[in-house]
Amino acid sequence: MTPEGRAALLDGVRPAEGQPWPAKVVHVLCQPEEKMVDVPRVKAKNVGILLKTLGLRQGTAIVACGDTLLTPDTPLYPNQHVLVRTVMSSG
């Protein structure tokens, strides 16, 4: 991912200068269940760790932030909103 792409992921997440970071959670919309989950940042430092925390294997879900698809090594930040879409049948 380019430096510009990483900076774009922080848009709207980074607090104003002099303000503290918000609560240290990552907001996750799980689809197709349409369930919103707040995951503590320590259990979602990057996409790969987030998937493990949610009980999903890499390759069984697509993770996106806005219109950007995220790879397992992409770091996640407090108060960031991501989409996790299961793409394989579990039955």
C-alpha positions as CSV (number, residue, x, y, z in Angstrom):
1,M,0.0,0.0,0.0
2,T,1.3,3.4,-0.8
3,P,1.9,6.1,1.9
4,E,-0.9,8.1,0.4
5,G,-3.2,5.1,0.7
6,R,-2.3,4.6,4.4
7,A,-2.8,8.3,5.1
8,A,-6.3,8.0,3.5
9,L,-7.2,5.2,5.9
10,L,-6.7,7.7,8.8
11,D,-9.0,10.4,7.4
12,G,-11.7,11.0,9.9
13,V,-9.9,8.7,12.5
14,R,-7.1,10.9,13.7
15,P,-8.2,13.4,16.4
16,A,-7.8,17.1,16.0
17,E,-4.4,18.4,17.2
18,G,-4.2,18.5,21.0
19,Q,-7.2,16.1,21.4
20,P,-6.9,12.6,22.8
21,W,-7.5,9.5,20.7
22,P,-11.0,8.2,21.1
23,A,-11.8,4.9,22.8
24,K,-9.4,2.2,21.7
25,V,-11.8,0.0,19.7
26,V,-12.2,-0.8,16.0
27,H,-15.8,-0.7,14.7
28,V,-16.5,-3.7,12.5
29,L,-19.6,-4.2,10.3
30,C,-19.9,-8.0,9.8
31,Q,-21.8,-9.0,6.6
32,P,-24.0,-10.8,5.6
33,E,-25.3,-10.8,9.2
34,E,-25.3,-6.9,9.3
35,K,-24.0,-7.1,12.8
36,M,-21.9,-4.2,14.3
37,V,-19.1,-5.3,16.6
38,D,-16.7,-3.1,18.6
39,V,-13.4,-5.0,18.9
40,P,-10.7,-3.8,21.3
41,R,-7.7,-2.4,19.5
42,V,-5.4,-4.9,21.2
43,K,-7.3,-7.7,19.5
44,A,-7.3,-5.9,16.1
45,K,-3.9,-4.4,15.6
46,N,-4.0,-5.4,12.0
47,V,-6.5,-7.1,9.6
48,G,-5.0,-10.6,10.2
49,I,-5.3,-10.4,13.9
50,L,-8.9,-9.0,13.6
51,L,-9.9,-12.0,11.4
52,K,-8.5,-14.4,14.0
53,T,-10.4,-12.5,16.8
54,L,-13.6,-12.9,14.8
55,G,-12.9,-16.6,14.3
56,L,-12.3,-16.3,10.5
57,R,-9.5,-17.6,8.4
58,Q,-7.7,-15.5,5.9
59,G,-9.2,-16.1,2.5
60,T,-12.7,-16.6,3.8
61,A,-13.5,-12.9,4.2
62,I,-13.0,-9.6,2.4
63,V,-12.0,-6.7,4.7
64,A,-12.5,-3.1,3.4
65,C,-12.3,0.4,4.8
66,G,-14.3,2.8,2.6
67,D,-13.5,1.8,-1.0
68,T,-10.1,0.3,-0.1
69,L,-9.6,-3.5,0.2
70,L,-7.3,-4.3,3.1
71,T,-4.6,-7.0,3.2
72,P,-3.8,-9.0,6.4
73,D,-0.8,-6.9,7.3
74,T,-2.7,-3.6,7.1
75,P,-2.7,-1.9,10.5
76,L,-6.0,-0.8,12.1
77,Y,-6.4,2.3,14.2
78,P,-8.7,3.2,17.1
79,N,-12.2,4.3,16.1
80,Q,-11.7,3.1,12.5
81,H,-14.7,1.6,10.8
82,V,-14.1,-1.5,8.7
83,L,-16.3,-4.0,6.8
84,V,-15.7,-7.7,7.1
85,R,-17.7,-9.6,4.4
86,T,-17.7,-13.4,4.6
87,V,-17.2,-14.8,1.1
88,M,-17.2,-18.5,1.5
89,S,-20.0,-20.9,2.5
90,S,-19.7,-22.2,6.0
91,G,-22.0,-25.1,5.4
